[in-house]
Amino acid sequence: MIDYDGLRFAKTSQINESESRLISSLMDAMQDERIPTCDIRYEWVICSDCRGEGRNSLHLGVITQDSWNEWDDDKRDDYMSGFYDRSCTACSGTGKVQEMDEESLPEAVQEYIRNYREDAYESASASYYERLAGC
């Protein structure tokens, strides 16, 4: 646990940028007393990007059936053996990530998180459609 102006939360280097923004927003809301002050706990979970292996071939994108058919047997064997895998960027190769234990939080904090994520989704969607429209 680390302290942030009197508020405690689990220290982790395995959180993504959007989770960092959420934590910052939570801390600000707690300091402003918009939500109750509470400890924010994290638990280790298996990384969904690499399924706990620490490596994956996501950087290759989708391998189509046509591409697969064009490869020779050696290249297919290399792919299936993990030869092209890279260290997973989501978990830094550990196979696990830390996830906020939201169920342990007071209901008001859980609601704040839901609203925060809905707002972030709506903002990202609006930005996406603006880019599509050439704005």
GROMACS elastic network, one bead per residue, 0.5 to 0.9 nm:
[ bonds ]
;  ai    aj funct       b0    kb
    1     8     6  0.61170   500
    1     9     6  0.52630   500
    1    11     6  0.53900   500
    1    12     6  0.88929   500
    1    39     6  0.88153   500
    1    40     6  0.89001   500
    1    41     6  0.83468   500
    2     7     6  0.81411   500
    2     8     6  0.54958   500
    2     9     6  0.56813   500
    2    10     6  0.61755   500
    2    11     6  0.58259   500
    3     6     6  0.56723   500
    3     7     6  0.54351   500
    3     9     6  0.67319   500
    3    10     6  0.88903   500
    4     8     6  0.60877   500
    4     9     6  0.77726   500
    4    27     6  0.77244   500
    5     8     6  0.83264   500
    5    27     6  0.88846   500
    5    31     6  0.83874   500
    7    27     6  0.73377   500
    7    30     6  0.81721   500
    7    31     6  0.83135   500
    7    37     6  0.71133   500
    7    38     6  0.73291   500
    7    39     6  0.70928   500
    7    40     6  0.89493   500
    8    38     6  0.75075   500
    8    39     6  0.53383   500
    8    40     6  0.68523   500
    8    41     6  0.89352   500
    9    23     6  0.88428   500
    9    38     6  0.84988   500
    9    39     6  0.54804   500
    9    41     6  0.61363   500
    9    42     6  0.82856   500
   10    39     6  0.80567   500
   10    40     6  0.63469   500
   10    41     6  0.54382   500
   10    42     6  0.60623   500
   10   100     6  0.89137   500
   11    42     6  0.85005   500
   12    15     6  0.65759   500
   12    42     6  0.83198   500
   12    98     6  0.71228   500
   13    16     6  0.85975   500
   13    98     6  0.86321   500
   14    90     6  0.77900   500
   14    91     6  0.63511   500
   14    92     6  0.78046   500
   14    96     6  0.85292   500
   14    97     6  0.56968   500
   14    98     6  0.60394   500
   14    99     6  0.88118   500
   15    18     6  0.82551   500
   15    19     6  0.60635   500
   15    20     6  0.67280   500
   15    90     6  0.83616   500
   15    91     6  0.85281   500
   15    97     6  0.72630   500
   15    98     6  0.66258   500
   15    99     6  0.77423   500
   16    19     6  0.53511   500
   16    20     6  0.63247   500
   16    21     6  0.88908   500
   16    90     6  0.76975   500
   17    20     6  0.50059   500
   17    21     6  0.63507   500
   17    22     6  0.87047   500
   18    21     6  0.50856   500
   18    22     6  0.62662   500
   18    23     6  0.87281   500
   19    23     6  0.61961   500
   19    24     6  0.86039   500
   19   100     6  0.89092   500
   20    23     6  0.51170   500
   20    24     6  0.62212   500
   20    25     6  0.86154   500
   21    24     6  0.50596   500
   21    25     6  0.61356   500
   21    26     6  0.85619   500
   22    25     6  0.50368   500
   22    26     6  0.60685   500
   22    27     6  0.85700   500
   22   113     6  0.76561   500
   22   116     6  0.74887   500
   22   117     6  0.83134   500
   23    27     6  0.61032   500
   23    28     6  0.85757   500
   23    40     6  0.88793   500
   24    27     6  0.51523   500
   24    28     6  0.62350   500
   24    29     6  0.86415   500
   25    28     6  0.51104   500
   25    29     6  0.61284   500
   25    30     6  0.85723   500
   25   116     6  0.85225   500
   26    29     6  0.50666   500
   26    30     6  0.60938   500
   26    31     6  0.85535   500
   26    35     6  0.82018   500
   26   109     6  0.80898   500
   26   112     6  0.80744   500
   26   113     6  0.79280   500
   27    30     6  0.50905   500
   27    31     6  0.61300   500
   27    32     6  0.85691   500
   27    37     6  0.84490   500
   28    31     6  0.50911   500
   28    32     6  0.61129   500
   28    33     6  0.84520   500
   28    34     6  0.87045   500
   29    32     6  0.50708   500
   29    33     6  0.60070   500
   29    34     6  0.51623   500
   29    35     6  0.59146   500
   29    36     6  0.84547   500
   29    37     6  0.87688   500
   29   112     6  0.89430   500
   30    34     6  0.60200   500
   30    35     6  0.52674   500
   30    36     6  0.59499   500
   30    37     6  0.52376   500
   30    38     6  0.81637   500
   31    34     6  0.77498   500
   31    35     6  0.84450   500
   31    36     6  0.89257   500
   31    37     6  0.76867   500
   32    35     6  0.78858   500
   33    36     6  0.63126   500
   33    37     6  0.74799   500
   35   108     6  0.62714   500
   35   109     6  0.60490   500
   35   112     6  0.76849   500
   36   106     6  0.76814   500
   36   108     6  0.73089   500
   36   109     6  0.70459   500
   37   109     6  0.87841   500
   38   105     6  0.72761   500
   38   106     6  0.78047   500
   38   109     6  0.86730   500
   39   105     6  0.78479   500
   40   100     6  0.71422   500
   40   101     6  0.73780   500
   40   102     6  0.80538   500
   40   104     6  0.81872   500
   40   105     6  0.71441   500
   41    99     6  0.84731   500
   41   100     6  0.59669   500
   41   101     6  0.55911   500
   41   102     6  0.79962   500
   41   104     6  0.77594   500
   41   105     6  0.84942   500
   42    98     6  0.57788   500
   42    99     6  0.52665   500
   42   101     6  0.52330   500
   42   102     6  0.85152   500
   43    97     6  0.82228   500
   43    98     6  0.53700   500
   43    99     6  0.54696   500
   43   100     6  0.64556   500
   43   101     6  0.62450   500
   44    47     6  0.89974   500
   44    96     6  0.63472   500
   44    97     6  0.56447   500
   44    99     6  0.63361   500
   44   100     6  0.89625   500
   45    48     6  0.86213   500
   45    52     6  0.87637   500
   45    95     6  0.87040   500
   45    96     6  0.55318   500
   45    97     6  0.55597   500
   45    98     6  0.61005   500
   45    99     6  0.67009   500
   46    49     6  0.89432   500
   46    50     6  0.84571   500
   46    51     6  0.62108   500
   46    52     6  0.51556   500
   46    53     6  0.89160   500
   46    95     6  0.61118   500
   46    97     6  0.63226   500
   46    98     6  0.86358   500
   47    50     6  0.58699   500
   47    51     6  0.53159   500
   47    52     6  0.52700   500
   47    53     6  0.82317   500
   47    54     6  0.80248   500
   47    90     6  0.72994   500
   47    91     6  0.63964   500
   47    94     6  0.84391   500
   47    95     6  0.54054   500
   47    97     6  0.55324   500
   47    98     6  0.87188   500
   48    52     6  0.72408   500
   48    90     6  0.85494   500
   48    95     6  0.86281   500
   48    96     6  0.84246   500
   48    97     6  0.87546   500
   49    52     6  0.80344   500
   49    54     6  0.87450   500
   49    55     6  0.87526   500
   49    56     6  0.75846   500
   49    58     6  0.82211   500
   49    88     6  0.73064   500
   49    89     6  0.85772   500
   49    90     6  0.67151   500
   49    91     6  0.82369   500
   49    95     6  0.87739   500
   50    53     6  0.54415   500
   50    54     6  0.57804   500
   50    55     6  0.58087   500
   50    56     6  0.54587   500
   50    57     6  0.86987   500
   50    58     6  0.86903   500
   50    87     6  0.89894   500
   50    88     6  0.63804   500
   50    90     6  0.82376   500
   50    91     6  0.82943   500
   50    93     6  0.86160   500
   50    95     6  0.66656   500
   50    96     6  0.89223   500
   51    54     6  0.76763   500
   51    55     6  0.87742   500
   51    56     6  0.88007   500
   51    95     6  0.68508   500
   51    96     6  0.84105   500
   52    55     6  0.82067   500
   52    91     6  0.87836   500
   52    93     6  0.87005   500
   52    94     6  0.74535   500
   52    96     6  0.59378   500
   53    56     6  0.75830   500
   53    88     6  0.84086   500
   53    93     6  0.76408   500
   53    94     6  0.76446   500
   53    95     6  0.51451   500
   53    96     6  0.86521   500
   54    86     6  0.84932   500
   54    87     6  0.59744   500
   54    88     6  0.53558   500
   54    89     6  0.86577   500
   54    90     6  0.89382   500
   54    91     6  0.69207   500
   54    92     6  0.71925   500
   54    94     6  0.50970   500
   54    96     6  0.77754   500
   55    82     6  0.83419   500
   55    85     6  0.57490   500
   55    86     6  0.52940   500
   55    89     6  0.84824   500
   55    92     6  0.88283   500
   55    93     6  0.60478   500
   55    94     6  0.86293   500
   55    95     6  0.77636   500
   56    59     6  0.79112   500
   56    82     6  0.76376   500
   56    84     6  0.81184   500
   56    86     6  0.56226   500
   56    87     6  0.66015   500
   56    88     6  0.58991   500
   57    60     6  0.57342   500
   57    61     6  0.76740   500
   57    79     6  0.85970   500
   57    82     6  0.76533   500
   57    83     6  0.89939   500
   57    84     6  0.62047   500
   57    86     6  0.62014   500
   57    87     6  0.87336   500
   57    88     6  0.84982   500
   58    61     6  0.55194   500
   58    62     6  0.79812   500
   58    85     6  0.79650   500
   58    86     6  0.83775   500
   58    88     6  0.85696   500
   59    85     6  0.83328   500
   59    86     6  0.79113   500
   60    63     6  0.75456   500
   60    84     6  0.83527   500
   60    85     6  0.88774   500
   63    66     6  0.81874   500
   63    67     6  0.61893   500
   63    68     6  0.65636   500
   64    67     6  0.51665   500
   64    68     6  0.61766   500
   64    69     6  0.85775   500
   65    69     6  0.60619   500
   65    70     6  0.86353   500
   66    69     6  0.51044   500
   66    70     6  0.63228   500
   66    71     6  0.89488   500
   67    70     6  0.51028   500
   67    71     6  0.65384   500
   68    71     6  0.53839   500
   68    72     6  0.84199   500
   68    76     6  0.72889   500
   69    72     6  0.77565   500
   71    74     6  0.79646   500
   71    75     6  0.58940   500
   71    76     6  0.63139   500
   72    75     6  0.54791   500
   72    76     6  0.63893   500
   72    77     6  0.87410   500
   73    76     6  0.50926   500
   73    77     6  0.60612   500
   73    78     6  0.85392   500
   74    77     6  0.50614   500
   74    78     6  0.60924   500
   74    79     6  0.86084   500
   75    79     6  0.61906   500
   75    80     6  0.86669   500
   76    79     6  0.50942   500
   76    80     6  0.61974   500
   76    81     6  0.85690   500
   77    80     6  0.51523   500
   77    81     6  0.60352   500
   77    82     6  0.86764   500
   77    83     6  0.85714   500
   78    81     6  0.51749   500
   78    82     6  0.63732   500
   78    83     6  0.50562   500
   78    84     6  0.71221   500
   79    82     6  0.53777   500
   79    83     6  0.56716   500
   79    84     6  0.59352   500
   79    85     6  0.80366   500
   80    83     6  0.75267   500
   80    84     6  0.87739   500
   81    84     6  0.83461   500
   81    85     6  0.88841   500
   82    85     6  0.51049   500
   82    86     6  0.86319   500
   83    86     6  0.86148   500
   85    88     6  0.85060   500
   86    89     6  0.84705   500
   86    93     6  0.86118   500
   87    91     6  0.85267   500
   87    92     6  0.65313   500
   87    94     6  0.87287   500
   88    91     6  0.58421   500
   88    92     6  0.54827   500
   88    94     6  0.80042   500
   88    95     6  0.78152   500
   89    93     6  0.68968   500
   90    93     6  0.78429   500
   90    95     6  0.87430   500
   90    96     6  0.87652   500
   90    97     6  0.76692   500
   91    94     6  0.55462   500
   91    95     6  0.58615   500
   91    96     6  0.58128   500
   91    97     6  0.55695   500
   91    98     6  0.89027   500
   92    95     6  0.77552   500
   92    96     6  0.87077   500
   92    97     6  0.89145   500
   93    96     6  0.81285   500
   94    97     6  0.78389   500
   99   102     6  0.86108   500
  100   103     6  0.87119   500
  101   104     6  0.58429   500
  101   105     6  0.73952   500
  102   105     6  0.53632   500
  102   106     6  0.85524   500
  102   109     6  0.85092   500
  102   110     6  0.64688   500
  102   113     6  0.86695   500
  103   106     6  0.79469   500
  103   107     6  0.85132   500
  103   110     6  0.76740   500
  104   107     6  0.89722   500
  105   108     6  0.81501   500
  105   109     6  0.61779   500
  105   110     6  0.62774   500
  106   109     6  0.53953   500
  106   110     6  0.63862   500
  106   111     6  0.87885   500
  107   111     6  0.61163   500
  107   112     6  0.85571   500
  108   111     6  0.51272   500
  108   112     6  0.62201   500
  108   113     6  0.87441   500
  109   113     6  0.62371   500
  109   114     6  0.86772   500
  110   113     6  0.51067   500
  110   114     6  0.62800   500
  110   115     6  0.86937   500
  111   114     6  0.50504   500
  111   115     6  0.61707   500
  111   116     6  0.84634   500
  112   115     6  0.51761   500
  112   116     6  0.60073   500
  112   117     6  0.86178   500
  113   117     6  0.61279   500
  113   118     6  0.85429   500
  114   117     6  0.52476   500
  114   118     6  0.61642   500
  114   119     6  0.86302   500
  115   118     6  0.50493   500
  115   119     6  0.60967   500
  115   120     6  0.85155   500
  116   119     6  0.52055   500
  116   120     6  0.61525   500
  116   121     6  0.86304   500
  117   121     6  0.60608   500
  117   122     6  0.85498   500
  118   121     6  0.50808   500
  118   122     6  0.61470   500
  118   123     6  0.85431   500
  119   122     6  0.51018   500
  119   123     6  0.60595   500
  119   124     6  0.85453   500
  120   123     6  0.50934   500
  120   124     6  0.61009   500
  120   125     6  0.85184   500
  121   124     6  0.51257   500
  121   125     6  0.60440   500
  121   126     6  0.85368   500
  122   125     6  0.50518   500
  122   126     6  0.60850   500
  122   127     6  0.85765   500
  123   126     6  0.51323   500
  123   127     6  0.61890   500
  123   128     6  0.85948   500
  124   127     6  0.50902   500
  124   128     6  0.61196   500
  124   129     6  0.87186   500
  125   128     6  0.50403   500
  125   129     6  0.62727   500
  125   130     6  0.85562   500
  126   129     6  0.52647   500
  126   130     6  0.60960   500
  126   131     6  0.86401   500
  127   130     6  0.50496   500
  127   131     6  0.61976   500
  127   132     6  0.86454   500
  127   135     6  0.89602   500
  128   131     6  0.52217   500
  128   132     6  0.63216   500
  128   133     6  0.87546   500
  129   133     6  0.61861   500
  129   134     6  0.86196   500
  129   135     6  0.87084   500
  130   133     6  0.50378   500
  130   134     6  0.62602   500
  130   135     6  0.51481   500
  131   135     6  0.54473   500
  132   135     6  0.75400   500
